[in-house]
Structures are given as C-alpha cells and as structure tokens.
Amino acid sequence: MVKKKENLLVLGMFCLIIAFVVEMFGNANILLDVIILLFIGVAIISNAKYLVLSTIDKKKK
C-alpha cells in the first residue's frame, strides 16, 4: 500500500521529468520557460513536504 508521502515523492520526480522533456524538445519561449519553472517549483514543494512528513514519522517512532 502506497502512503501519502510516497505519492508526494512520485509527484516531484514526475514533475522533474516533465520539465526536463519540455526543456529538451521545446523552443525558446518565455511562456514555455514559465511552465518549466512551474513544474520545477511543484517538484521542490512536493519533495520538501515528503522530507517533512518522513522526519515527523521518524520522530513518532
């Protein structure tokens, strides 16, 4: 069974992969750069939430 914190980690990695692929195959455009930065931001936030939840679980045990 997958827990909520693992879903956050998967979301972060999936957003990084999308940002990387769009950067590789996209043209230089300001709107495309904003979308890539949005995906990177979502990845950073979800990975930070994963770290917080995993440290909280370790403290409970």
ChimeraX attribute file (.defattr): number of C-alpha atoms within 10 A of each C-alpha:
attribute: neighborCount
match mode: 1-to-1
recipient: residues
	/A:1	3
	/A:2	6
	/A:3	7
	/A:4	10
	/A:5	17
	/A:6	14
	/A:7	14
	/A:8	21
	/A:9	19
	/A:10	15
	/A:11	17
	/A:12	23
	/A:13	18
	/A:14	15
	/A:15	20
	/A:16	20
	/A:17	15
	/A:18	14
	/A:19	20
	/A:20	15
	/A:21	12
	/A:22	15
	/A:23	15
	/A:24	9
	/A:25	8
	/A:26	11
	/A:27	10
	/A:28	9
	/A:29	8
	/A:30	9
	/A:31	9
	/A:32	15
	/A:33	16
	/A:34	11
	/A:35	14
	/A:36	19
	/A:37	14
	/A:38	14
	/A:39	19
	/A:40	20
	/A:41	15
	/A:42	18
	/A:43	23
	/A:44	17
	/A:45	15
	/A:46	21
	/A:47	21
	/A:48	15
	/A:49	16
	/A:50	20
	/A:51	15
	/A:52	12
	/A:53	16
	/A:54	13
	/A:55	11
	/A:56	11
	/A:57	10
	/A:58	8
	/A:59	8
	/A:60	6
	/A:61	5
